[in-house]
Amino acid sequence: MDISVEANGTDLQGLIDSLAAAGGGTLALQAGRHISGPIRLASRVTLSIEEGATLEFMPDYELHRENSVSVIAEGSDRAYIVANRSDRVAIVGKGKIVASGHAFSTGFDETVGTYTPSERRPRVLVFEGCSNVRLEGFVIEDSPMWTVHLVRCRDVTVANMEIFNNLQLPNTDGIVIDSCSNVTVRSVVIRTADDGICLKTSRSEKGIGRCEKIEVSDCVVESKSCALKIGTESFGDIRDVRFLRSKVEHSNRALGIFSRDGGVIETVVFSDINVDCHETPDGFWGSGEPLTITQLDRRPELPAGIVRDVRIENVTGCCHGPINLFAERSGGIAGVALYNVKLTLQQGPLGTAKQYDLRPTNVDLSPPENVEGRGNAWLRGADGKIIGLVDYPGGVPALFAHKIENLTLENVEIQRPAPLPHGWSETAIFIE
């Protein structure tokens, strides 16, 4: 059973319910504006946003209270579109979802270069506990918060999508793959102020899962946080992950692994990736690093899990910051291998790349009352400095490694300016 809808204000949820009751089918939105309240998809139902069609949601957080989800993110427990424990569910088409992120900001903070987000913002799309999921072809614009959040899903394909968010609105991650298995992401373009494609294992009322067998390939990502990322929520294990043949454009960080909770992160490959990383104001995490791997305890009751067996190969491009590898404990990061890495490290215009970034720390979870800033984003101590930023010992190197076991560097070439700028270290490869 298929239903085609003209842009005339039809009750979309009622039509989706009719399709589900009939055993499934496709709801096709024809060209024009379709303004909707919350949408709940169901098994064997496909939402097709046809070329020239826009699906626009009312920017009212309370209106979407029926679309609650189990994983609370940045204080949000709801989304515009939700699918829960559904099989063979899809969103396809060449049309566009307009998400009205601009309506969820309270002003612009010149000191850190970001908009200040509203206290509560919906995600655009959350699929939770679903199987045989397909997201293909459509565009999402101006997300208020995380854009696509896949939670405990399996057998997922995301292909030929585009996500364009405000580059100064925090927490607008592109695609979050959370405790999922057998996920393929290919030929996706993402431009956003927060992480581009991010793997997590969050903790919720439904417990902790694993994230495994994930492949991301042939994508283009621009991010003001980390373009291709694993962590920081890492309560469960994350393993067997491959990022392949992709391009990181004008981003803050390119490739990153962040262990902060109890899960082990292992067997990860970054291969054939071109990077372009630039300094940003210190309200954004990191500053121009092509690769960051950090392991840091942030919960006294739950030591951060080990990161091991990571291979980075055939990575080229330019950057303003060094490669950073930091383990809080010896053995916290082990078995990292870099092969055929050729980078040009340039001096940035802001000077923010002179420090390495250990955010988020335990301070972010419980900000003291006397500090300025926003928890899980940026906090300034009594000295006026951002908490979690640390000066490189001896100046800026090309590669900084702290307590890393079994580090392999083969055919790693990082070209730096000559003469070296003020505040740069004569030692290119600095291993503590």
N, C-alpha and C positions, 0 to 999 in steps of 0.2 A: 504494500500500500504506500503510495507516494502522494504528497500534498504540495501544491505550489501556491505561494502566498504573495499577493501584490502588496506594495508599500502603502497599506491603508489602516494601520493600527490594529490589526487582528490580534486576538489573544494567542500568542505563540505557545504559551504553556499548555493551554487547552488542546491545541493541535498535537503537541508532542505527547500528551497523555492519551489522545485518541490513537496515535500510531502505536504506542506501547501496548495498549489494550488489544490492538488488532494483530499483535505479534511482531511489529516492527515496520520500518520503512524510512523514507526520506522526506524531511521537511525542507523544501527549497524556497529560499527567500529571493524573490525577483528584484531587479534593479530598482533603487530608490531607498528612502530612509525607513528603517524599521526600528521604532522606539519601544523598548521593552523593560519590564521589571525583571525580577530574578527568573532564571531558567534552570530547570532540572531535567537533565537528559536521562535516558533509560536504555536498557539492553536492546540491541538490534535497531537502534534509532540513529540515523545520520542527519545532522544539521548541515545543509548545504547553503552557503552564502554566495549567491551567484555574482558573476562579474557585474560591477556597477551598483551592487547592493551594499548598504551599510547597516550594521546592527549596532544600535546605540542604547546604552543603559542609563537609567536615571541615576545621577550622582548623589544618592542618598543612602548612607550606610545603614540606617535603621530599616529602610525599605527592604533590604536583602537579608533580614534576620532569619527567614526560613531557610536560607541557603547556608546553614552553619556546617563547619567541618571540624574534624578532631584535632588537627594540628594548628595551634595558635601561633601566628607569625607576626611580629611587630605589633602585638596587641590585637590583631585581626583574627576573627573566627568565621569569616564568611566570604563569599565570592559572588560575582555576577552569574557565572555558569558553574553548575555542580553536576557531577555524575558520581554515584555512590554504588559500589559493588555491581557495576554493570558490565555486561559482556558484549563484544562487537558494537562498540559505541564510537562515533566518529563526528568530527567537524571538518568539512572540506569546502572547496570553492575558491573563486578568484576575487571574492568581495572583501569587506573590511569590517572589523570590530572597532568601534570608537569608544574608548573607555573613560574619558573625561577626567584624567588625572589632575588637570589644572584646578579642578574644583576641590581638591583635597590638600590644599596648602594654605598656611596662615601667613605667608610673607617670605621675603628673601633675606638671608643672613650674609651680609657682605664679608664678614670676618672669616668664613669658611667656604664661601662660594657655592652654597646650596640653598634651595628652598627649604623652609621648615614645614615638614609634613603635618597634616592634621593628626589628632590623637588616634582616630580610627579610620582605616581605609580598607575597602574590599580588594581582594585579589580579582583578577579577571576570570580565570578558569582554574578550577580544582577538580581533578579526577582522583577519586580515592577508592582503593580496593578494586580497581577495574582490570579487565583482561581484554586482549585483542582490541587495542585502542589505535585509532588512526587520526592524526591531525595533519592536514595537508592543504597547501596552496594559498591560504587566506592571509590577510594582514591584520595585525593588532596595533593600534595606535594609542599612545598617551595613557599607559596604565597607571593607576593610583599607587599600586604596590606591586608585589610579585605578579608576573604576568601569567605564566603557565606553571602550575604546580601539580606534579604527578606524585601521588602518595600511595605507596604499597601497591603499585600496578605491575602487571607483567605482560609481556608481548606487546610492546608499544612501538609504533612508527610515527616519527615526526619528520615531515619532509616538505621542502620548498615553501616554507613559511617565512614571513617577514615580521619583525617586531621593532617598532620605532617609538621609543619613549622619550620623555623630557630628560635631557642630559644633565640636569641640575636638581632632579627630584630623587632623594635617597630611597633605597629599598625597592627599586623598581626592577628587580632581577628579571631576566628574560625567560629562561626555562629552568625550573628547579626540579631535579629528578631525585625524589626522596624515598629511600627504602624500596626501590623498584628493581626488577630483574628483566633481562632480555629487552633492552631498550635500544632502538636505533634512531639517531638524529642525523639527518643528512641534508645538505644544500639549504641551510637556513641562514638568513641574514638578521642580525640583532644589533641594534644601536640603543644603548641604555646607560643610565647613570650608575647602575649597580652591577652585580655580577651578570655576565652574559649567559653562560650555560654552567649550572652549578649542581653538583651531586651532594646530597646530604643523607643523614640518617637521624631524623628528628625523634624526639620523645613525646608521646601523647598518651591520652587515656587508653589507647589501644596497644600500648607497649612500644617496643623497639624492634625494628626490622633490619634486614641487610640490604645493601645496594650492590648489585653484581651483574656482570655481563652487559656492560654499557659500551656502545660505540658511537662516537661523534665524528663525522667526517664531512669534508668539503663545505665548511661553513665560513662565513665572514662575520666577525664580531667586533664591535666597538663598545668599550666599557670604561666607566670611570671608577670601577672597583677592580675586579679580576675577570678577564674575558672567559677563560676556560678554567674552571675551579672545582676542587673537591674540598668539602668542609664549609663553614666551620662547625656546624652541628654535625657531630660524628659520634653519636651514642652507640650505634651498631656498626658492624664491620662493613667496609667498602672494598671491593676487590674486582679484579678482572675488568679493567677500564682502559679504553683506547681512544685517544684524541688524534685524528689523522687528517692530513692534507687540508689544513685550514689556514685562514689569514686573520690576524689580529690587527685592527686598524686603529690608530690614534687613541690608544687605551692607556689606562693608568698602570695596571699590571696585565701581563699576558697569560702566563701559566701559573697555577698555584695549587698547593695542597696545604690545608690548615687543620691539624689535629688538635682538638681542644677537649674532647670528651673521651669516653672509654673504648670506643671502637678502634680496631686495627684497620689501617689503610694499606693495601698491598697489591702488587702486580698491576702497575699502572704504566702506560706508554703514552708519551707525547711524541709524535713523529711527523716530519715534513710540514713544519709550521713556520710561516713568516710573521714576524712581530714588528710592531711600531708602537713604542711605549714612551709616554711623556709625563713630565712632572705635573702635579695638580696641587691645588691648595690643600692644606693639611686636614681639612674636614673630610677628605676622601681617604680611605685606607690605601697605604702604599704610595709610591711616587716613582713611576717609570721603570719598574723592575720587569725584566723579561721572564724571570722564573723566581718564585718564592715557595719554599717548603719550610713550614714551621710546626714545631710540636711543643705545646705549652699548656701546663695545667691551669685551668681556670675555676675548677670546683674542688675544694678540699677533700670531698668524699669520693671523687672520681678522677683518678689520674688520666691524663691524655694518653690515648692509644699509640702504639708504635706505628711508624711509617716505614715500610720496607719494600724492596724490589721495585724501584722506580727507574724507568729508562727514558731519557730525553735524547732524541736523535734528529739530525738534519733540521736544526732550527737556525734560521737566518733572520737578519733584520737590524734595526737600530733601537736605541733605548737611552734614557737619561739616568737610569738607576742600575746598580750592580745586580748580579745573581745573588740571592739570599738563601742560605740553608742554615736554619737555627733549630737546635734541639735543646730543650731545657735540661734534659738528663742524658748522660752518655748512653748510647744505644737507642735513644728515642727515635732517631732516624738512621736507617742502616740500608746499605745496598743501593745507593743512588749512583747511576751511571750516566755520564754525558758524552755523547759521541757526535762528532761532526757539527759542532756549534760554532757559528761564525757571526759575531755581532760587532756593531760599531757603537761604542759608549760615548755619548756626547754630553757636554755640560748643559744643564737645563737653565731656564730663565728665572726660576723661583728659588732655587737652593733647597727645596724640600727633599731632594734625593740624597742629602748628606747624612741622613739618618735611616736606620732600618726600623721597620714597623712590626711590633709584636701584638697589635690589636687583633682580635678582642682579648682582653685580659680579665682577671677576676674582678677588677674594679668596674668593668662594664656591666657586670651582672647586678651589682649593688652599689650604685654611685653614692659616694658620701654627700651629705647635705651641703657641704661648704664648697663644692666644686661647680664650675660652670660647664655647661654643655648638654649633651643628650646621650643617655645610656645606649650602649651597643652601637655607637657612632663615633662621637668625639667628646672627650672630657678634658678640661684644663685644670691642672693642679694649682696650688697656691702660688707657684712660681710663674704662672701664666702659660706654661708649656703643655702641649698635648700629652696626656698620659699614654705610654706605650711606644713612644718614639725614642730611639736610643742612638746616640752618636756612634758612627763607625770608629773602632779603635785605630788611631793613627791616620785617619782620613779615609776618603772614599776609595775602595778597591774596585777591581773588575768582578771579583767573585769573593763572597764572604761565607765561610763555613764555620759553624760553632758546634762542637761535640757531635760530629757526623762520623759514623762508622762505615768503613768499606766504601769510600768515595772513589769513583773511577772517573778520570778526566782523560779523554782521548780525542785528539784533534779538536781541541777547544781553543778558538782564537777570538779574543776580545780586543778590538782596536780602541785605543784611548787617545785623547788629544796630546799633542806635543808642542810646546811644553805642557806639563800637567797643570790644570787650574789650581788655584789656591784652595787648600783644604782637601786635596786628593792625596792618596797614599802612593808612595813609590812602589809599594808591594802590590802587584796586580792580583795575585791569588793569595788571600789572607785566610789561613786555616788555623783555628784555635783548638 
